[in-house]
């Protein structure tokens, strides 16, 4: 969204042709801004797809749950722009959450003690 303002102190300073030219230039500027927005959105989508592909490759190529969760967490932090996150896994028989992996925390307070 934007505004183009062209003013003159002279009465009838702009002809109808001038107004059409200004309108055309304003439309072209609007199209350029929309194209830029769409380009940025496309880049974000490509980045998301690359992250999903990396996660998928890790899941398909590894039986190590911790490694898979670390890759998932790394890409999640990157996509969300978050500083820290943790994954807890549900232990249904114990009716509890168990720490699995965390990244970005300054302390180890959420990790279980050995």
Helices and strands as residue ranges (DSSP letters): H 16-61, H 65-80, E 85-91, E 96-103
